[in-house]
Amino acid sequence: MADSSAPVLLGCDFSSSPSRRKPVVLALGRREGLRVQLTALECFDTLAAFGQWLAQPGDWVGGFDLPFGLPRELVQALGWPEDWLACMQHYRGLGRDQIRAQFAAFCRARPVGGKFAHRATDGPAGSSPSMKWVNPPVAYMLHAGVPLLLDAGAHLPGLHAGDARRVALEAYPGLLAREILARRSYKSDDRAKQTPDRLIARNDVVHALEMGQTRLGLRLKLSHAQRDALVQDASGDSLDAVLCLMQAAWAQQRHAEGDALYGLPQRFDGLEGWIVTA
């Protein structure tokens, strides 16, 4: 049995425009030692419903697949506040059209091959620039997601002091999936690309997590039904939520061992943020 006094762990596969077809997916679990038990998968087809869930009383440590900050280079070029909270409050006040227009103008002024500004974490994590507004639209994910975390009173280590019993960390499922699969693809929202090879790849990811075959050193514990659900979800959303859950479990383990920053680097840019386990 997992320790019932330990905080709930959660992994979130986020969508900036959730729907019944493409919801926000939450993987809930608990850690006991080096084992992580998946207890539930929950879906939310509106941002309001997800925000209400986050705002409920309860202790948790969560890994969220959305950027928590913008590149310092971009923020300075636009003349936005360089304090993280002030920058986020300014950003949430903009509409998506305004964000796209300002970011596109920034990119137009830069040379081919270097259009986007990057955060320091993008290199080691292999993540997309948090200012991208298409493929994937992570700039809109930040715009939609971080305000929900702030409104829920969450604590973002190294960025924002909130309720220390509700800890939000920036996670990235692709970082852990690449460690297992290298360059093999395991998901697609396009039905025509939901191939047997991708199903085999999802099965390989789940097997590696169950066997503890990642540098996180944690083993995922699943029921047969949960395992089938993760492998059969061709969009990869459920599996991505579980990958974020494992990153949150690693971070919670670091904190239990005395690391106030949940495994984040001791010195990272407090405007840009950092992806946990990168």
C-alpha positions in Angstrom: 0.0 0.0 0.0 1.1 3.6 -0.7 1.5 5.9 2.2 -1.9 7.6 2.5 -0.4 10.6 4.3 1.8 11.4 1.3 0.6 14.1 -1.1 -1.3 12.9 -4.1 0.9 12.9 -7.2 -0.5 14.1 -10.5 0.6 14.3 -14.1 -1.2 16.6 -16.5 -1.4 16.4 -20.3 -2.7 19.9 -21.0 -4.6 21.4 -23.8 -5.1 25.2 -24.2 -8.5 24.6 -25.9 -9.8 21.4 -24.4 -12.9 19.6 -25.8 -14.6 16.3 -25.4 -12.4 15.0 -28.3 -9.1 16.5 -26.9 -9.5 16.9 -23.1 -7.1 17.9 -20.4 -6.0 14.5 -19.0 -4.9 14.0 -15.4 -3.1 10.9 -14.1 -3.4 10.6 -10.3 -1.1 8.4 -8.2 0.9 7.8 -5.1 4.6 6.9 -4.5 5.8 4.4 -2.0 9.6 4.2 -2.1 10.6 3.5 -5.7 7.1 2.4 -6.8 4.4 4.7 -8.2 0.9 3.5 -8.2 -1.5 4.9 -10.8 -4.8 5.4 -9.0 -7.0 7.1 -11.6 -7.1 8.9 -15.0 -9.5 11.9 -15.2 -10.5 14.1 -18.1 -11.7 17.7 -18.3 -13.2 19.1 -21.5 -13.2 22.7 -20.4 -10.6 24.9 -18.7 -13.1 26.0 -16.2 -13.8 22.4 -15.0 -10.0 21.8 -14.7 -9.5 25.0 -12.8 -12.3 24.0 -10.4 -10.5 20.7 -9.8 -7.2 22.4 -9.1 -8.8 24.9 -6.7 -10.3 22.1 -4.5 -8.7 21.6 -1.1 -6.1 18.9 -1.0 -2.3 18.3 -1.0 -0.6 17.4 -4.3 2.6 17.5 -6.2 2.0 17.8 -9.9 3.9 17.7 -13.2 2.2 19.8 -15.9 3.0 19.6 -19.6 3.0 23.3 -20.3 5.7 25.9 -20.1 5.9 28.0 -16.9 7.8 30.9 -18.4 9.0 32.8 -21.5 12.5 33.2 -22.8 14.3 36.1 -21.1 15.6 37.4 -24.5 12.0 37.7 -25.7 10.7 39.4 -22.5 13.5 41.9 -22.7 13.0 42.6 -26.4 9.3 43.3 -25.8 9.9 45.5 -22.8 7.8 43.3 -20.5 8.3 43.0 -16.7 11.3 40.8 -15.9 9.8 39.8 -12.5 8.1 36.4 -13.1 4.7 37.1 -11.5 4.5 40.6 -13.0 5.4 39.1 -16.4 2.7 36.4 -16.1 0.1 38.9 -15.0 0.9 41.1 -18.0 0.8 38.0 -20.3 -2.5 36.7 -19.0 -4.0 40.1 -19.8 -3.3 39.8 -23.5 -5.5 38.1 -26.1 -4.2 35.3 -28.3 -4.3 37.6 -31.3 -2.0 40.1 -29.5 0.4 37.3 -28.4 0.6 36.0 -32.0 1.2 39.5 -33.5 3.9 40.5 -31.0 5.7 37.1 -31.2 5.5 37.0 -35.0 6.9 40.6 -35.2 9.8 39.5 -33.0 10.5 36.5 -35.2 10.3 38.5 -38.5 13.2 40.7 -37.3 15.5 37.7 -36.7 17.6 35.6 -39.2 16.5 32.4 -40.8 17.3 29.5 -38.5 17.1 31.6 -35.4 13.6 33.0 -35.5 12.6 31.9 -32.0 14.1 32.8 -28.7 14.8 29.8 -26.4 14.9 29.3 -22.7 18.0 27.8 -21.0 16.0 24.6 -20.3 15.1 23.9 -23.9 18.5 22.5 -24.8 18.8 19.8 -22.1 15.1 19.0 -22.3 14.8 19.0 -26.1 11.6 21.1 -25.7 9.9 23.5 -28.1 10.4 27.3 -27.5 7.7 28.4 -25.1 7.0 31.3 -27.5 5.8 29.0 -30.3 2.1 29.6 -31.2 1.7 26.7 -33.6 3.0 23.1 -33.8 2.7 22.9 -30.8 1.0 26.0 -29.6 2.9 26.1 -26.3 2.6 29.9 -26.0 -1.2 29.5 -25.7 -0.7 26.6 -23.3 1.3 28.9 -21.0 -1.3 31.6 -21.4 -4.2 29.3 -20.5 -2.5 27.1 -17.9 -0.3 29.2 -15.6 -3.3 31.5 -14.6 -5.2 28.4 -13.5 -2.3 27.4 -11.3 -1.9 30.9 -9.8 -5.7 31.2 -9.2 -5.6 27.8 -7.4 -2.9 29.1 -5.1 -0.2 26.6 -6.3 3.4 26.8 -5.2 5.8 26.9 -8.2 9.3 26.2 -6.8 11.9 28.8 -7.7 9.2 30.9 -9.4 6.3 31.8 -7.1 5.7 31.2 -3.4 2.2 29.8 -3.1 0.6 27.1 -0.9 3.5 24.7 -0.2 1.0 21.8 0.1 0.0 22.2 -3.6 3.2 22.1 -5.7 3.2 22.6 -9.5 6.3 21.7 -11.6 6.8 22.1 -15.3 7.1 18.6 -16.8 7.7 17.4 -20.4 6.7 13.8 -21.3 8.8 13.9 -24.5 11.9 14.1 -22.4 11.2 10.7 -20.7 9.7 9.1 -23.8 12.8 9.9 -25.9 15.0 8.2 -23.2 13.0 5.0 -23.9 12.3 5.2 -27.6 15.0 7.5 -29.0 13.4 8.9 -32.2 10.5 6.5 -32.5 7.0 8.1 -32.5 4.4 6.7 -30.1 1.3 8.9 -30.7 -0.7 11.0 -33.2 -4.0 12.9 -33.1 -4.3 12.1 -36.9 -6.3 8.8 -37.2 -4.4 8.0 -40.4 -1.1 8.1 -38.5 -2.3 5.9 -35.6 -0.2 3.0 -36.8 0.7 -0.4 -35.4 4.3 0.8 -35.0 3.1 3.6 -32.7 1.0 1.1 -30.7 4.1 -1.1 -30.3 6.1 2.0 -29.2 3.4 2.9 -26.5 3.6 -0.7 -25.3 7.4 -0.3 -25.1 7.1 2.9 -23.1 4.7 1.4 -20.6 6.9 -1.8 -20.2 10.0 0.4 -19.5 8.1 2.4 -16.9 6.8 -0.8 -15.2 10.3 -2.3 -15.2 11.9 0.9 -13.9 14.1 1.2 -17.0 14.6 4.9 -16.9 17.1 7.2 -15.2 14.4 8.2 -12.7 14.8 4.8 -11.0 11.0 4.5 -10.4 8.7 1.6 -11.2 5.1 2.3 -12.4 2.4 0.0 -10.9 -0.7 -0.6 -13.1 -3.7 -2.8 -13.2 -4.3 -4.8 -16.5 -7.1 -2.4 -17.4 -4.9 0.7 -16.9 -2.2 -0.8 -18.9 -4.6 -1.6 -21.8 -6.0 2.0 -21.6 -2.5 3.6 -21.9 -1.5 1.4 -24.8 -4.8 1.7 -26.7 -5.0 5.5 -26.4 -3.5 6.3 -29.9 -3.5 10.1 -29.1 -0.9 9.4 -26.4 -2.6 11.8 -24.1 -3.1 9.3 -21.3 0.4 8.0 -21.6 1.8 11.6 -21.6 -0.1 12.3 -18.4 1.5 9.2 -16.8 5.0 10.3 -18.0 4.4 13.6 -16.3 3.2 11.7 -13.2 6.5 9.8 -13.1 8.4 13.1 -13.3 6.3 14.5 -10.4 7.1 11.3 -8.4 10.8 11.8 -9.0 10.5 15.4 -7.8 8.5 14.5 -4.8 11.2 11.9 -3.9 13.9 14.6 -4.1 11.8 16.8 -1.8 11.3 14.0 0.7 15.1 13.7 0.7 15.5 17.4 1.7 15.6 19.2 -1.7 13.4 22.3 -1.3 13.5 22.8 -5.1 12.1 19.3 -5.9 15.1 18.4 -8.0 15.2 21.6 -10.0 18.8 23.1 -10.5 19.9 25.2 -7.5 20.4 28.1 -9.9 18.0 28.5 -12.8 16.5 31.6 -14.3 13.6 32.6 -12.1 11.9 34.3 -15.1 12.2 31.5 -17.6 11.5 28.4 -15.4 12.9 24.9 -15.7 11.6 21.5 -16.8 11.8 19.0 -13.9 14.3 16.1 -14.5 16.0 18.0 -17.4 
